[in-house]
Amino acid sequence: MQELSGQLQELLDKGFIRPSFSPWGSPILFVKKKDGSFRMCIDYRELNKLTIKNRYPLPRIDDLFDQLQGATYFSKIDLRSGYHQLRIHDDDIPKTAFRTRYGHYEFLVMPFGLTNAPAVFMDLMNRVCRPYLDKFVIVFIDDILIYSRNQQEHAQHLKLILELLAREKLYAKFSKCEFWLREVQFLGHVVNQNGIQVDPSKIQAVKQWETPRTPTEIRQFLGLVSHPQFSTNGIIPFGSVTNQDLRSIDIAKTSI
């Protein structure tokens, strides 16, 4: 309860939430972070079911990486609480309401968990960075990668992007930013002048997965490894048929 009280107070102090009298009220839950602390999350599943979906396309990861050939210097910028840098339209604020034992609150800024949040933020970042996209900048939602062929170019590129973010009042979290790298971890991959490969730490879950023996287990496994971070040039190198007309059939097995 102390964790909940502390996080609510922090959101109030930052002006991200306010007390609410809205008839809406999504539940909350806590998710454990890598450092052992807990993050308060809002379960917006019921609201998301009623939301008209924003079909703005998120970029394919393999298409983004096609631009990096010849790059030797990299910098990575992580926007601070990216979604919270966008205000919610006044008419929609009551819909973001959530309930806690300490009262009812609603967001004044875009919270995490809304079905359209990634698309809206991706649209914003593409508009902001459009002059430099496909030249020396890759944007994926709130992650920005600056890439250059040499030191002189990289200094110029960094200056342009940092000045752009300052003009647009988009703020980065310095502790999560990395500058002047010769090798960078980005979107589950390791990138350097020699090429791109899947981050070894990201495939431990695949290596440690027990051999699936039922159609359900096969589907679960394929759901894991079909994520773009495990693909090469957008191609998933294996697959399996698990059912046909509701009848069980033999499953082709591939070892990886």
C-alpha atoms as an extended CHARMM CRD file, in Angstrom:
* protein
*
       256  EXT
         1         1  MET       CA              0.0000000000        0.0000000000        0.0000000000  PROA      1               0.0000000000
         2         2  GLN       CA              2.9270000000        2.3210000000        0.6580000000  PROA      2               0.0000000000
         3         3  GLU       CA              4.0900000000        1.7470000000       -2.9300000000  PROA      3               0.0000000000
         4         4  LEU       CA              0.6470000000        2.6920000000       -4.2750000000  PROA      4               0.0000000000
         5         5  SER       CA              0.4280000000        5.8050000000       -2.1260000000  PROA      5               0.0000000000
         6         6  GLY       CA              3.9100000000        6.9210000000       -3.1610000000  PROA      6               0.0000000000
         7         7  GLN       CA              3.3090000000        6.4740000000       -6.8920000000  PROA      7               0.0000000000
         8         8  LEU       CA             -0.0550000000        8.2490000000       -6.7380000000  PROA      8               0.0000000000
         9         9  GLN       CA              1.5410000000       11.1890000000       -4.9500000000  PROA      9               0.0000000000
        10        10  GLU       CA              4.3280000000       11.3490000000       -7.5370000000  PROA      10              0.0000000000
        11        11  LEU       CA              1.7930000000       11.4480000000      -10.3920000000  PROA      11              0.0000000000
        12        12  LEU       CA             -0.1880000000       14.1480000000       -8.5760000000  PROA      12              0.0000000000
        13        13  ASP       CA              2.9300000000       16.2360000000       -7.9160000000  PROA      13              0.0000000000
        14        14  LYS       CA              3.8990000000       16.0680000000      -11.5950000000  PROA      14              0.0000000000
        15        15  GLY       CA              0.4180000000       17.1300000000      -12.6840000000  PROA      15              0.0000000000
        16        16  PHE       CA             -0.1630000000       13.8860000000      -14.5840000000  PROA      16              0.0000000000
        17        17  ILE       CA             -3.3530000000       12.9210000000      -12.7010000000  PROA      17              0.0000000000
        18        18  ARG       CA             -6.0610000000       14.6000000000      -10.6500000000  PROA      18              0.0000000000
        19        19  PRO       CA             -8.9320000000       13.4240000000       -8.4210000000  PROA      19              0.0000000000
        20        20  SER       CA            -11.8650000000       12.2420000000      -10.5120000000  PROA      20              0.0000000000
        21        21  PHE       CA            -15.6480000000       12.0230000000      -10.3130000000  PROA      21              0.0000000000
        22        22  SER       CA            -15.8960000000       10.1040000000      -13.5840000000  PROA      22              0.0000000000
        23        23  PRO       CA            -18.3060000000        7.1480000000      -13.8680000000  PROA      23              0.0000000000
        24        24  TRP       CA            -15.4700000000        5.3010000000      -15.5890000000  PROA      24              0.0000000000
        25        25  GLY       CA            -13.0340000000        3.3930000000      -13.4110000000  PROA      25              0.0000000000
        26        26  SER       CA            -10.4210000000        0.9100000000      -14.5750000000  PROA      26              0.0000000000
        27        27  PRO       CA             -8.6540000000       -1.3170000000      -12.0270000000  PROA      27              0.0000000000
        28        28  ILE       CA             -4.9530000000       -1.0950000000      -11.2220000000  PROA      28              0.0000000000
        29        29  LEU       CA             -2.2630000000       -3.7350000000      -10.8880000000  PROA      29              0.0000000000
        30        30  PHE       CA              1.4540000000       -3.7810000000      -10.1190000000  PROA      30              0.0000000000
        31        31  VAL       CA              4.1780000000       -5.1480000000      -12.3830000000  PROA      31              0.0000000000
        32        32  LYS       CA              7.6030000000       -6.0430000000      -11.0200000000  PROA      32              0.0000000000
        33        33  LYS       CA             10.4830000000       -4.2820000000      -12.7890000000  PROA      33              0.0000000000
        34        34  LYS       CA             13.9780000000       -5.6300000000      -13.4420000000  PROA      34              0.0000000000
        35        35  ASP       CA             15.4040000000       -3.7670000000      -10.4470000000  PROA      35              0.0000000000
        36        36  GLY       CA             12.8760000000       -5.3940000000       -8.0990000000  PROA      36              0.0000000000
        37        37  SER       CA             10.6720000000       -2.3330000000       -7.6760000000  PROA      37              0.0000000000
        38        38  PHE       CA              7.0430000000       -2.2240000000       -8.7790000000  PROA      38              0.0000000000
        39        39  ARG       CA              5.3180000000       -0.1400000000      -11.4340000000  PROA      39              0.0000000000
        40        40  MET       CA              1.6490000000        0.7520000000      -11.0900000000  PROA      40              0.0000000000
        41        41  CYS       CA             -0.2770000000       -0.0940000000      -14.2580000000  PROA      41              0.0000000000
        42        42  ILE       CA             -3.8730000000        0.5810000000      -15.2310000000  PROA      42              0.0000000000
        43        43  ASP       CA             -5.8850000000       -2.2820000000      -16.7060000000  PROA      43              0.0000000000
        44        44  TYR       CA             -7.6170000000       -0.5360000000      -19.6090000000  PROA      44              0.0000000000
        45        45  ARG       CA             -8.8060000000       -3.7080000000      -21.3390000000  PROA      45              0.0000000000
        46        46  GLU       CA            -12.5090000000       -2.8990000000      -21.0250000000  PROA      46              0.0000000000
        47        47  LEU       CA            -11.9680000000        0.6660000000      -22.2610000000  PROA      47              0.0000000000
        48        48  ASN       CA             -9.8220000000       -0.6130000000      -25.1210000000  PROA      48              0.0000000000
        49        49  LYS       CA            -12.6290000000       -2.9140000000      -26.2840000000  PROA      49              0.0000000000
        50        50  LEU       CA            -14.8220000000        0.1550000000      -26.8130000000  PROA      50              0.0000000000
        51        51  THR       CA            -12.1400000000        2.2770000000      -28.4560000000  PROA      51              0.0000000000
        52        52  ILE       CA            -12.0950000000        2.9310000000      -32.2110000000  PROA      52              0.0000000000
        53        53  LYS       CA             -8.6650000000        1.6650000000      -33.2110000000  PROA      53              0.0000000000
        54        54  ASN       CA             -6.0770000000        4.0060000000      -34.6700000000  PROA      54              0.0000000000
        55        55  ARG       CA             -4.6500000000        2.1220000000      -37.6530000000  PROA      55              0.0000000000
        56        56  TYR       CA             -1.5030000000        4.2150000000      -37.9470000000  PROA      56              0.0000000000
        57        57  PRO       CA              1.1240000000        1.6000000000      -38.8610000000  PROA      57              0.0000000000
        58        58  LEU       CA              4.0720000000        0.8430000000      -36.6300000000  PROA      58              0.0000000000
        59        59  PRO       CA              7.2430000000        0.3370000000      -38.6870000000  PROA      59              0.0000000000
        60        60  ARG       CA              8.6620000000       -3.1260000000      -39.3350000000  PROA      60              0.0000000000
        61        61  ILE       CA             11.8260000000       -3.5580000000      -37.3190000000  PROA      61              0.0000000000
        62        62  ASP       CA             13.7210000000       -5.1850000000      -40.1880000000  PROA      62              0.0000000000
        63        63  ASP       CA             12.8150000000       -2.2550000000      -42.4790000000  PROA      63              0.0000000000
        64        64  LEU       CA             14.2530000000        0.1670000000      -39.9350000000  PROA      64              0.0000000000
        65        65  PHE       CA             17.5370000000       -1.7040000000      -39.7430000000  PROA      65              0.0000000000
        66        66  ASP       CA             18.0010000000       -1.6600000000      -43.5250000000  PROA      66              0.0000000000
        67        67  GLN       CA             19.1350000000        1.9530000000      -43.1750000000  PROA      67              0.0000000000
        68        68  LEU       CA             22.1190000000        1.1830000000      -40.9570000000  PROA      68              0.0000000000
        69        69  GLN       CA             24.5530000000       -0.1900000000      -43.5160000000  PROA      69              0.0000000000
        70        70  GLY       CA             27.8150000000        1.7570000000      -43.3960000000  PROA      70              0.0000000000
        71        71  ALA       CA             27.1220000000        3.3740000000      -40.0060000000  PROA      71              0.0000000000
        72        72  THR       CA             29.9710000000        3.2700000000      -37.4770000000  PROA      72              0.0000000000
        73        73  TYR       CA             28.8140000000        5.6600000000      -34.7170000000  PROA      73              0.0000000000
        74        74  PHE       CA             25.5520000000        5.4640000000      -32.7990000000  PROA      74              0.0000000000
        75        75  SER       CA             23.6730000000        7.3540000000      -30.0930000000  PROA      75              0.0000000000
        76        76  LYS       CA             20.4450000000        6.2320000000      -28.4450000000  PROA      76              0.0000000000
        77        77  ILE       CA             17.9230000000        8.6030000000      -26.8820000000  PROA      77              0.0000000000
        78        78  ASP       CA             15.1170000000        7.3700000000      -24.6310000000  PROA      78              0.0000000000
        79        79  LEU       CA             12.3180000000        9.8570000000      -24.0810000000  PROA      79              0.0000000000
        80        80  ARG       CA             11.3450000000       10.3140000000      -20.4510000000  PROA      80              0.0000000000
        81        81  SER       CA              7.9180000000        8.7790000000      -19.7970000000  PROA      81              0.0000000000
        82        82  GLY       CA              7.2310000000        9.3790000000      -23.4690000000  PROA      82              0.0000000000
        83        83  TYR       CA              3.4550000000        8.9570000000      -23.4300000000  PROA      83              0.0000000000
        84        84  HSD       CA              3.1360000000       11.3190000000      -20.4760000000  PROA      84              0.0000000000
        85        85  GLN       CA              4.5020000000       14.1480000000      -22.6420000000  PROA      85              0.0000000000
        86        86  LEU       CA              1.1930000000       14.2390000000      -24.5540000000  PROA      86              0.0000000000
        87        87  ARG       CA             -1.9400000000       15.8190000000      -23.0930000000  PROA      87              0.0000000000
        88        88  ILE       CA             -5.2930000000       14.0480000000      -23.2480000000  PROA      88              0.0000000000
        89        89  HSD       CA             -8.1720000000       15.8720000000      -24.9720000000  PROA      89              0.0000000000
        90        90  ASP       CA            -10.4490000000       17.3730000000      -22.3090000000  PROA      90              0.0000000000
        91        91  ASP       CA            -13.4450000000       15.3260000000      -23.4860000000  PROA      91              0.0000000000
        92        92  ASP       CA            -11.5120000000       12.0840000000      -23.0660000000  PROA      92              0.0000000000
        93        93  ILE       CA             -9.9460000000       12.7080000000      -19.6600000000  PROA      93              0.0000000000
        94        94  PRO       CA            -12.8590000000       11.0820000000      -17.7190000000  PROA      94              0.0000000000
        95        95  LYS       CA            -12.4150000000        7.8580000000      -19.7190000000  PROA      95              0.0000000000
        96        96  THR       CA             -8.9120000000        7.3930000000      -18.2960000000  PROA      96              0.0000000000
        97        97  ALA       CA            -10.2040000000        7.2600000000      -14.7100000000  PROA      97              0.0000000000
        98        98  PHE       CA             -8.9540000000        4.4870000000      -12.4490000000  PROA      98              0.0000000000
        99        99  ARG       CA             -9.9250000000        3.3880000000       -8.9800000000  PROA      99              0.0000000000
       100       100  THR       CA             -7.7010000000        2.7840000000       -5.9560000000  PROA      100             0.0000000000
       101       101  ARG       CA             -8.2550000000        2.3270000000       -2.2460000000  PROA      101             0.0000000000
       102       102  TYR       CA             -7.1540000000        5.9600000000       -1.8580000000  PROA      102             0.0000000000
       103       103  GLY       CA             -9.7400000000        7.3180000000       -4.2600000000  PROA      103             0.0000000000
       104       104  HSD       CA            -10.6870000000        7.8490000000       -7.8750000000  PROA      104             0.0000000000
       105       105  TYR       CA             -8.2010000000        9.5380000000      -10.2390000000  PROA      105             0.0000000000
       106       106  GLU       CA             -7.9690000000       10.4080000000      -13.9330000000  PROA      106             0.0000000000
       107       107  PHE       CA             -5.0770000000       11.1940000000      -16.2650000000  PROA      107             0.0000000000
       108       108  LEU       CA             -4.4300000000       14.6020000000      -17.8030000000  PROA      108             0.0000000000
       109       109  VAL       CA             -1.6960000000       13.1100000000      -19.9880000000  PROA      109             0.0000000000
       110       110  MET       CA             -1.6920000000        9.9920000000      -22.1270000000  PROA      110             0.0000000000
       111       111  PRO       CA             -1.2650000000        6.9610000000      -19.8520000000  PROA      111             0.0000000000
       112       112  PHE       CA              0.3510000000        3.6620000000      -20.6920000000  PROA      112             0.0000000000
       113       113  GLY       CA             -2.0570000000        0.8510000000      -21.5190000000  PROA      113             0.0000000000
       114       114  LEU       CA             -4.3960000000        2.6170000000      -23.9260000000  PROA      114             0.0000000000
       115       115  THR       CA             -4.7370000000        0.6670000000      -27.1550000000  PROA      115             0.0000000000
       116       116  ASN       CA             -4.0550000000        3.7050000000      -29.3590000000  PROA      116             0.0000000000
       117       117  ALA       CA             -1.1540000000        5.1130000000      -27.3380000000  PROA      117             0.0000000000
       118       118  PRO       CA              1.6830000000        3.5180000000      -29.3920000000  PROA      118             0.0000000000
       119       119  ALA       CA              0.1520000000        4.6060000000      -32.7190000000  PROA      119             0.0000000000
       120       120  VAL       CA             -0.5140000000        8.1540000000      -31.5280000000  PROA      120             0.0000000000
       121       121  PHE       CA              2.9990000000        8.5710000000      -30.1840000000  PROA      121             0.0000000000
       122       122  MET       CA              4.5590000000        6.9810000000      -33.2730000000  PROA      122             0.0000000000
       123       123  ASP       CA              2.6380000000        9.4420000000      -35.4450000000  PROA      123             0.0000000000
       124       124  LEU       CA              3.8940000000       12.3470000000      -33.3410000000  PROA      124             0.0000000000
       125       125  MET       CA              7.5330000000       11.2370000000      -33.4960000000  PROA      125             0.0000000000
       126       126  ASN       CA              7.3830000000       10.6780000000      -37.2490000000  PROA      126             0.0000000000
       127       127  ARG       CA              6.0040000000       14.1870000000      -37.7320000000  PROA      127             0.0000000000
       128       128  VAL       CA              8.6860000000       15.7010000000      -35.4950000000  PROA      128             0.0000000000
       129       129  CYS       CA             11.6140000000       13.7720000000      -36.9990000000  PROA      129             0.0000000000
       130       130  ARG       CA             10.3860000000       13.6220000000      -40.6080000000  PROA      130             0.0000000000
       131       131  PRO       CA             13.1850000000       15.8490000000      -42.0630000000  PROA      131             0.0000000000
       132       132  TYR       CA             15.7990000000       13.3770000000      -40.8160000000  PROA      132             0.0000000000
       133       133  LEU       CA             14.0800000000        9.9990000000      -41.1390000000  PROA      133             0.0000000000
       134       134  ASP       CA             15.8750000000        7.5310000000      -43.4390000000  PROA      134             0.0000000000
       135       135  LYS       CA             18.9050000000        9.8480000000      -43.3850000000  PROA      135             0.0000000000
       136       136  PHE       CA             20.4470000000        9.4430000000      -39.9450000000  PROA      136             0.0000000000
       137       137  VAL       CA             17.5680000000        8.7930000000      -37.5270000000  PROA      137             0.0000000000
       138       138  ILE       CA             15.4470000000        5.7600000000      -36.6650000000  PROA      138             0.0000000000
       139       139  VAL       CA             12.3920000000        6.2450000000      -34.4580000000  PROA      139             0.0000000000
       140       140  PHE       CA             10.3770000000        3.4690000000      -32.8460000000  PROA      140             0.0000000000
       141       141  ILE       CA              7.7140000000        4.9630000000      -30.5670000000  PROA      141             0.0000000000
       142       142  ASP       CA              9.7930000000        6.6300000000      -27.7980000000  PROA      142             0.0000000000
       143       143  ASP       CA             13.1920000000        5.1870000000      -28.7760000000  PROA      143             0.0000000000
       144       144  ILE       CA             15.4470000000        7.2440000000      -31.0480000000  PROA      144             0.0000000000
       145       145  LEU       CA             18.6080000000        5.9310000000      -32.7090000000  PROA      145             0.0000000000
       146       146  ILE       CA             21.0300000000        8.3350000000      -34.3870000000  PROA      146             0.0000000000
       147       147  TYR       CA             23.5470000000        6.7120000000      -36.7380000000  PROA      147             0.0000000000
       148       148  SER       CA             26.4450000000        8.1720000000      -38.7180000000  PROA      148             0.0000000000
       149       149  ARG       CA             29.3310000000        7.0920000000      -40.9180000000  PROA      149             0.0000000000
       150       150  ASN       CA             32.0260000000        9.0180000000      -39.0140000000  PROA      150             0.0000000000
       151       151  GLN       CA             32.6880000000       11.2020000000      -35.9600000000  PROA      151             0.0000000000
       152       152  GLN       CA             32.2470000000       14.5170000000      -37.7500000000  PROA      152             0.0000000000
       153       153  GLU       CA             28.8490000000       13.5280000000      -39.1320000000  PROA      153             0.0000000000
       154       154  HSD       CA             27.7580000000       12.1510000000      -35.7730000000  PROA      154             0.0000000000
       155       155  ALA       CA             28.5330000000       15.3910000000      -33.9450000000  PROA      155             0.0000000000
       156       156  GLN       CA             26.4190000000       17.2920000000      -36.4690000000  PROA      156             0.0000000000
       157       157  HSD       CA             23.5780000000       14.7570000000      -36.3680000000  PROA      157             0.0000000000
       158       158  LEU       CA             23.4770000000       14.7480000000      -32.5600000000  PROA      158             0.0000000000
       159       159  LYS       CA             23.3210000000       18.5440000000      -32.4650000000  PROA      159             0.0000000000
       160       160  LEU       CA             20.4300000000       18.6330000000      -34.9380000000  PROA      160             0.0000000000
       161       161  ILE       CA             18.3400000000       16.0590000000      -33.0500000000  PROA      161             0.0000000000
       162       162  LEU       CA             18.9620000000       17.4800000000      -29.5700000000  PROA      162             0.0000000000
       163       163  GLU       CA             18.0310000000       20.9690000000      -30.7890000000  PROA      163             0.0000000000
       164       164  LEU       CA             14.9250000000       19.5370000000      -32.4690000000  PROA      164             0.0000000000
       165       165  LEU       CA             13.7710000000       17.7930000000      -29.2810000000  PROA      165             0.0000000000
       166       166  ALA       CA             14.3570000000       20.9770000000      -27.2830000000  PROA      166             0.0000000000
       167       167  ARG       CA             12.2570000000       23.0320000000      -29.7330000000  PROA      167             0.0000000000
       168       168  GLU       CA              9.4360000000       20.4920000000      -29.6030000000  PROA      168             0.0000000000
       169       169  LYS       CA              9.6570000000       20.2630000000      -25.7880000000  PROA      169             0.0000000000
       170       170  LEU       CA             10.2480000000       16.5140000000      -25.8670000000  PROA      170             0.0000000000
       171       171  TYR       CA             12.4410000000       15.5000000000      -22.9490000000  PROA      171             0.0000000000
       172       172  ALA       CA             14.8460000000       12.5800000000      -22.6940000000  PROA      172             0.0000000000
       173       173  LYS       CA             15.7770000000       10.5170000000      -19.6530000000  PROA      173             0.0000000000
       174       174  PHE       CA             19.5320000000       11.0830000000      -19.4690000000  PROA      174             0.0000000000
       175       175  SER       CA             20.2280000000        7.9440000000      -17.4220000000  PROA      175             0.0000000000
       176       176  LYS       CA             18.8150000000        5.8110000000      -20.2650000000  PROA      176             0.0000000000
       177       177  CYS       CA             20.5470000000        7.6650000000      -23.1010000000  PROA      177             0.0000000000
       178       178  GLU       CA             23.8350000000        6.4880000000      -24.5990000000  PROA      178             0.0000000000
       179       179  PHE       CA             26.1350000000        8.5410000000      -26.8090000000  PROA      179             0.0000000000
       180       180  TRP       CA             29.0500000000        7.9640000000      -29.1910000000  PROA      180             0.0000000000
       181       181  LEU       CA             28.7370000000        4.1880000000      -29.2300000000  PROA      181             0.0000000000
       182       182  ARG       CA             30.5480000000        1.9050000000      -31.6480000000  PROA      182             0.0000000000
       183       183  GLU       CA             28.0500000000       -0.8470000000      -30.7970000000  PROA      183             0.0000000000
       184       184  VAL       CA             24.4830000000       -0.3430000000      -29.6290000000  PROA      184             0.0000000000
       185       185  GLN       CA             21.6260000000       -2.5050000000      -28.3570000000  PROA      185             0.0000000000
       186       186  PHE       CA             18.4060000000       -1.3770000000      -30.0190000000  PROA      186             0.0000000000
       187       187  LEU       CA             15.0130000000       -3.0820000000      -30.3180000000  PROA      187             0.0000000000
       188       188  GLY       CA             16.3810000000       -6.4560000000      -29.2390000000  PROA      188             0.0000000000
       189       189  HSD       CA             19.3550000000       -6.3770000000      -31.6150000000  PROA      189             0.0000000000
       190       190  VAL       CA             23.0520000000       -5.5910000000      -31.3910000000  PROA      190             0.0000000000
       191       191  VAL       CA             24.1790000000       -3.1580000000      -34.0950000000  PROA      191             0.0000000000
       192       192  ASN       CA             27.7520000000       -2.2400000000      -35.0760000000  PROA      192             0.0000000000
       193       193  GLN       CA             29.7530000000       -1.4940000000      -38.2210000000  PROA      193             0.0000000000
       194       194  ASN       CA             29.9370000000       -5.2170000000      -38.9890000000  PROA      194             0.0000000000
       195       195  GLY       CA             26.1800000000       -5.6700000000      -39.1630000000  PROA      195             0.0000000000
       196       196  ILE       CA             23.1370000000       -6.5710000000      -37.0740000000  PROA      196             0.0000000000
       197       197  GLN       CA             22.4110000000       -9.6100000000      -34.9510000000  PROA      197             0.0000000000
       198       198  VAL       CA             19.8210000000      -10.6330000000      -32.3880000000  PROA      198             0.0000000000
       199       199  ASP       CA             20.8550000000       -9.6610000000      -28.8700000000  PROA      199             0.0000000000
       200       200  PRO       CA             22.0440000000      -12.9570000000      -27.2700000000  PROA      200             0.0000000000
       201       201  SER       CA             20.3630000000      -12.0510000000      -23.9870000000  PROA      201             0.0000000000
       202       202  LYS       CA             16.9980000000      -11.8710000000      -25.7630000000  PROA      202             0.0000000000
       203       203  ILE       CA             17.0830000000      -15.4630000000      -26.9970000000  PROA      203             0.0000000000
       204       204  GLN       CA             17.7510000000      -17.0900000000      -23.6290000000  PROA      204             0.0000000000
       205       205  ALA       CA             14.0140000000      -17.6580000000      -23.2080000000  PROA      205             0.0000000000
       206       206  VAL       CA             13.9990000000      -19.6090000000      -26.4810000000  PROA      206             0.0000000000
       207       207  LYS       CA             17.0570000000      -21.6680000000      -25.5730000000  PROA      207             0.0000000000
       208       208  GLN       CA             15.6460000000      -22.5220000000      -22.1500000000  PROA      208             0.0000000000
       209       209  TRP       CA             12.1220000000      -23.3440000000      -23.3770000000  PROA      209             0.0000000000
       210       210  GLU       CA             11.1870000000      -26.9610000000      -22.7760000000  PROA      210             0.0000000000
       211       211  THR       CA             10.4870000000      -29.0270000000      -25.8870000000  PROA      211             0.0000000000
       212       212  PRO       CA              6.7880000000      -28.4820000000      -26.7540000000  PROA      212             0.0000000000
       213       213  ARG       CA              4.8070000000      -31.7150000000      -26.9710000000  PROA      213             0.0000000000
       214       214  THR       CA              1.2010000000      -30.6710000000      -27.5580000000  PROA      214             0.0000000000
       215       215  PRO       CA             -0.5160000000      -28.3820000000      -30.1000000000  PROA      215             0.0000000000
       216       216  THR       CA             -1.1200000000      -25.8050000000      -27.3630000000  PROA      216             0.0000000000
       217       217  GLU       CA              2.5330000000      -25.8300000000      -26.3180000000  PROA      217             0.0000000000
       218       218  ILE       CA              3.5810000000      -25.5350000000      -29.9690000000  PROA      218             0.0000000000
       219       219  ARG       CA              1.3600000000      -22.4810000000      -30.4410000000  PROA      219             0.0000000000
       220       220  GLN       CA              2.7700000000      -20.8910000000      -27.2880000000  PROA      220             0.0000000000
       221       221  PHE       CA              6.3170000000      -21.4930000000      -28.4810000000  PROA      221             0.0000000000
       222       222  LEU       CA              5.6320000000      -20.1340000000      -31.9660000000  PROA      222             0.0000000000
       223       223  GLY       CA              4.0230000000      -17.0720000000      -30.4240000000  PROA      223             0.0000000000
       224       224  LEU       CA              7.2860000000      -16.4240000000      -28.6050000000  PROA      224             0.0000000000
       225       225  VAL       CA              9.7140000000      -16.9810000000      -31.4740000000  PROA      225             0.0000000000
       226       226  SER       CA              7.5430000000      -15.2870000000      -34.1050000000  PROA      226             0.0000000000
       227       227  HSD       CA              8.3010000000      -11.9350000000      -32.4940000000  PROA      227             0.0000000000
       228       228  PRO       CA             10.2410000000       -9.7180000000      -34.9670000000  PROA      228             0.0000000000
       229       229  GLN       CA             13.2980000000       -9.6420000000      -32.6990000000  PROA      229             0.0000000000
       230       230  PHE       CA             13.8800000000      -13.3280000000      -33.4910000000  PROA      230             0.0000000000
       231       231  SER       CA             13.6200000000      -12.9200000000      -37.2470000000  PROA      231             0.0000000000
       232       232  THR       CA             16.2210000000      -12.2890000000      -39.9200000000  PROA      232             0.0000000000
       233       233  ASN       CA             15.2410000000       -9.8590000000      -42.6810000000  PROA      233             0.0000000000
       234       234  GLY       CA             11.6630000000      -10.2080000000      -41.5340000000  PROA      234             0.0000000000
       235       235  ILE       CA             11.5500000000      -13.9540000000      -42.2380000000  PROA      235             0.0000000000
       236       236  ILE       CA             10.6670000000      -16.4100000000      -39.5010000000  PROA      236             0.0000000000
       237       237  PRO       CA             12.8060000000      -19.4530000000      -40.3940000000  PROA      237             0.0000000000
       238       238  PHE       CA             10.4010000000      -22.1300000000      -39.2630000000  PROA      238             0.0000000000
       239       239  GLY       CA              6.7630000000      -22.8210000000      -38.6560000000  PROA      239             0.0000000000
       240       240  SER       CA              4.3040000000      -25.5260000000      -37.8270000000  PROA      240             0.0000000000
       241       241  VAL       CA              0.7290000000      -26.5220000000      -38.5100000000  PROA      241             0.0000000000
       242       242  THR       CA             -1.0200000000      -27.4000000000      -35.2860000000  PROA      242             0.0000000000
       243       243  ASN       CA             -4.5880000000      -28.0880000000      -36.3580000000  PROA      243             0.0000000000
       244       244  GLN       CA             -6.7340000000      -28.5080000000      -39.4270000000  PROA      244             0.0000000000
       245       245  ASP       CA            -10.5050000000      -28.3210000000      -39.3550000000  PROA      245             0.0000000000
       246       246  LEU       CA            -10.3800000000      -28.8920000000      -35.5950000000  PROA      246             0.0000000000
       247       247  ARG       CA             -8.6160000000      -32.2320000000      -36.0910000000  PROA      247             0.0000000000
       248       248  SER       CA             -5.2380000000      -32.9620000000      -34.5640000000  PROA      248             0.0000000000
       249       249  ILE       CA             -2.5290000000      -33.6860000000      -37.1180000000  PROA      249             0.0000000000
       250       250  ASP       CA              1.1500000000      -34.5030000000      -37.0210000000  PROA      250             0.0000000000
       251       251  ILE       CA              3.4750000000      -31.6470000000      -36.1830000000  PROA      251             0.0000000000
       252       252  ALA       CA              6.7160000000      -31.0280000000      -38.0410000000  PROA      252             0.0000000000
       253       253  LYS       CA              9.5290000000      -30.6010000000      -35.5550000000  PROA      253             0.0000000000
       254       254  THR       CA             12.4380000000      -28.2160000000      -36.0390000000  PROA      254             0.0000000000
       255       255  SER       CA             15.3110000000      -27.9530000000      -33.5830000000  PROA      255             0.0000000000
       256       256  ILE       CA             16.9350000000      -24.5630000000      -33.0550000000  PROA      256             0.0000000000
